[in-house]
Amino acid sequence: MTGVPHLLLGIFAADRGLRRQLERAGWSEEKIRTLCREYQPTKQDREFAENIRKHMPHSYRSGIGYDLHRLAEGRKLMIGGIDVPFEKGSVGHSDGDVLAHALCDALLGAAGLGDIGTHFPDTDAKWKGAASLLFLEHTRKLLDERRLRIVHLDAVVICERPKLGPHFPAMRAALAKSLGIAPEQINLKAKTNEGTGDIGRGEAIAAHTIATLEG
């Protein structure tokens, strides 16, 4: 939140004349930066900022995400940050979390920041076996830097088995924690592929997602 110290720092950067006057009054740039780091907004500051936010025009962005992984024995089935008990798991460079990957793509798309392959390439050894919730945490930081706020996430996971509905509350909690939002801002659905294609034969799992951002 912006306070008086931040305004003074802006003056230092934008107006040489006022900067000299502040320096003559004993205000160095380092002193002001220290105040910025130590700044704690008052109740009045927060109320003023909230009043401005309410009256500012809102801008919304949407992004779509999609991911698909093969299923194989001997792998964990990670979906939404949760290890779902099943005889098969997703094949992937990281932990193969199809839902987290699709959400990353939707969020990055809404922010105009490319896709998951750009930020977490499967050619980079440091992401091998990595928890996909780390991808979401990094994506959240990118959004914060651009002052973009997650409004809502909607997703559908497509697989023939296992049944995912009972695991949705835990998934929403894990995803929300990584993204710094409330579980109520995440909607999850599950569908089968009616026995058709790779998914219908139990050989693959997929997810479609939509992210809505404000900022």
JOQUI-V865391 format. One line per field, one symbol per residue. phi: phi as a letter, one per 20 degrees, with the letter a starting at -180 (. if undefined). burial: 1 if it has 16 or more other C-alpha atoms within 10 Angstrom, else 0. A space follows every 50 residues. Layout:
phi: ???
burial: ???
This chain:
phi: .ecggffffffgedcfffffffffeneefffffffffefcfeffffffff ffgfeefeddccbdcbbbcfdbfndfeecmndeefafcbfeafeemffff fffgffffffemdncfffecffeeffefmffffffffffgfffffdlddf ebccbcddbfbefdgfefgfffffffffemcegfecdccccedlmdmfff emebccbdbcdddcq
burial: 00101101100100000010010000001001001100000000000000 00000000001111111111110011111111010001111101111111 11111111111000110001000000100011101111110110000111 11111111110001000100111111011010100111001110000011 011111111111110
